[in-house]
Amino acid sequence: MMIKAIDFGGKLPQRSHHNDAGADVFVNIKEPIKLLPGESIKVPLGFGIELPDGMAAFVMPRSG
């Protein structure tokens, strides 16, 4: 299966180890962000992806 990454000026997702199920993504910001408890915001990741029909991708919280 081919997933095409589209670079919008950020760091593309990377796997820490060759057998990891997922890849780490990185926030593409220049200034610090302050989040209050229970608050959520949108942050630019600096990339996009093209998936084949019938496939899905998810962004999950950090596991570690």
Secondary structure by P-SEA (a helix, b strand, c coil): cbbbbbbccccccccccccccbbbbbbbccbbbbbcccbbbbbbccbbbbbcccbbbbbbcccc
